[in-house]
Amino acid sequence: MKIAVPRLRAHLDAASPTPDEIDDEERLLDVALEDVDLSDLEAEHVEIGGCRLTRCKLAGSDLDKLILVDSELTQCDLANARWADAAATRLAITSSRLTGFAAPGSSFQHVTVRDSVLDFASFRFAKFVKVELSDCRLHSADFVSAELSGAVFRRCDFTGTEFSQVSARGAIFVDCTWDAARGLTSLAGATVAAASPIDSLTFTSAVTTATGITLAHPDDLDA
């Protein structure tokens, strides 16, 4: 699967907007934001295009119907942000904190997320098209009713993650951790690859538990 990278200009002007300066339908285009604090920003239909955000704070932001195109987020804090019905295209997120991040009903196309924490993140009814998450932690994340058919997950930790009612035909999971993950029967049609026999056994046991089957040794059964 080939994922398009963000298309940024060679030179980006520096910008330092404050939350009070960003209103509904605001457009941030072709700028570099470094160490900018936009925590608790609330706005609708904001567009961020061709931007590079480094060590920026968007924790607690509420950006309904955000448009995010050709942008890079590095070492950013998006904890408890809510971006409902967002549309992200050619987006790269690296080494960032997305604990409690919520993007219900959002669309992600040509997106990479690397080396980031997404514990308790929610992607209910979200759609993933040519998306790759690698080396990410997603403890107790929520993918209920998400469309994952165009997603690849590499070395992700899905401990306690919820997959109920997802559509996952064609999705790929490589060397992931599945302890206490739920709804795994909804991953029908996905490919799960694990180099470690222990990881394979963990996934098999989780699926077996989800289907209500009990695995036992013959010696454990009464004659």
N, C-alpha and C positions, 0 to 999 in steps of 0.2 A: 504494500500500500504506500503510495507516494503522497506525502503531505506537503502542501505548499508552505513556504516560509513567509513571514511577514515582509512586506515590501516597504522599506523605510528609505527616506532620502539620506544621502551621505551626510548632510549637515542639517541639524535640527536646532531651532532657536530654543533657548531655555525659557521656561515659564514657571511661575509660582502662584497659581490661582488659589484663592481661599474658598471654603464652602459657600460663603456669602456671595461670591462672584459668579457662581455657576447656577443658572436658573434652568427651568424647563426648556428643552429644545436647544440647549447650548451646544456649540461645536468646538472641540479641541482638536486641531488638525496640525500635523507636522511639527510637533514641539517635543522637547525633552523635559520631563519632570523628575527632579531629584530631591529626595528627602522632603517631599511636599506632604502636608497633613490635610487630608480631605475626609477625616473621620466623621461619621454621622451625616455625611452629605445626603440630602434628599432632593431628588429631581426626577423628571420624566423625559423620555425621548432624547436623552443626551447622546451625542455622537463623539466617540474618540477614534480618530483615524490617523495612521502614520505616526504614532507616538511611542516614545520609549519612557517607561516609568521605572525608576530605580529607587528602592527603599522608600517607597511612598506608602502612606497609610490611608486605606479606604475602609478600615474597620467600622462596622455598624452602618455603612452607607446603605441607602435604599434608592436604587436606580431602576425604576420601572421602565421596561422596554428600551434598555440601553443598547446602543449600536457600537460595537467594538471591532474595528477593522485594521489590519496591517499594523499591529502593535505588539510591543514586548513589555512584560512585567517581570522584573527581577528583584528578588528579596523584598517583595511587597507584603503588606499586612491587609488581608481581606477578611479577617475573622468576623463572623456574625454579619457579614454583608448580605443583603438580599437584592438580587438582580432578577426579578421575575420577568419572564418573557423576553429575555435578552437575546440578541443575535450577535454571535462572535464568529468572525471569519479571518483566517490567517492570523492567529493569535498564538504567542508563545509565553508561557508562564514558567518561571524557573525559581527554585529555592524560595518559595513563598509560603505564607501561612494562610490557609483557608479554613480554619477550624470553625465549624458552624455556618459556613458559607451556604447560601440557598439560592438556587437558580431554577425554580419550578417553571416548566413550560418553555425553557430556553432552547435555542438552537446553536450547536457548535459545529463548525465546519473548518477543516484544516487547522486544527488546534492541537498543540502539544503542551503537556503539563509534566514537568520533571522535578524530581527531588523536592516535593512539596508535601505539606501536611494538610489533609482534608478530613480530619476526624469530625464526625457528626455533620458532614456536609450533606445537602439534600439536592437531588437532581430529579425530582418527581416529574414525570411526563416530559423530560428533556429529550432532545434528539441529538445523537452523536453521529456525524458523518466525517469520516477520515480524521479521527481523533486518536491520539496516543497519549496514555499516561504511563510514565515509567518511574520506578523507584519512589512511589508515593505511598503515604500511609492514609488509609481510609477507614479507621476504626469507627464502627457504628454509622457508617454513611448510609444514605437512603437513595436507592435507584428505582423505587416502585414505579411501575408503568413506563419506565424510560425506554427509548429506542437505542439499543447498543449495537445494532448490526454493523455499524461502520466504525467500531472502536477496537483498539488494541491496548491491552494492559500488560505491562512487563514489570515483574518483581514488585507488584503492589501488595499491600497488606490489607486484606478485606476482613479482618477480625470483627465479627459482630455485624457485618454489613447486610443490608436488606435488599434482596433482588426480586421480590415477589412481582409477578405480572410483567416482567421486562420482556422485550423482544430482542433476542440475542443471536438469531441465526446469522452466522458469518463472523461473529465477534471472536476475538482471540485473546486468551489469557495465558501468559507465559511465566512460569516460576512464581506464582502468586501464593499468598498465605490465606487460608480459608477457615481458621478456627472460629467456630460458633456463627459462621455466616448462615443466613436464612434465605429461603426462597430459591434455592439452587436448582430446583426442578424446572424453574422458568428459563434456565439457560440452555434449553433444548436447541440444538443446531449450532451451538458455539464450539470452539476448539479449545481444550484445556491441555496445555503441555507443561510438564514438570520434569526437570532433570533429577530432582531428589525423590526417591521412593517414599520418603516420609511425607512430602507435600502431596504426592499422588494419593497416599493412603488417607491423609486428612480430608482431601476433597471427596474421595469415595465414601468415607464414613459420614461426612456431612450430607451428601446426597442420599445415602441410605437412611439416615435418621429422618430427613425431610419427607421421604416417601413412606415412613412408618414401618420400615423393615428393621428387624433386629438381627444383628450379626452375632453368632455365638460359635463356640467350639463344641464339637459333639460330646466331649467329656463333661461339658457344663449342663447337658440336658439329662433329664431323668430317663431312665430306661423304661 
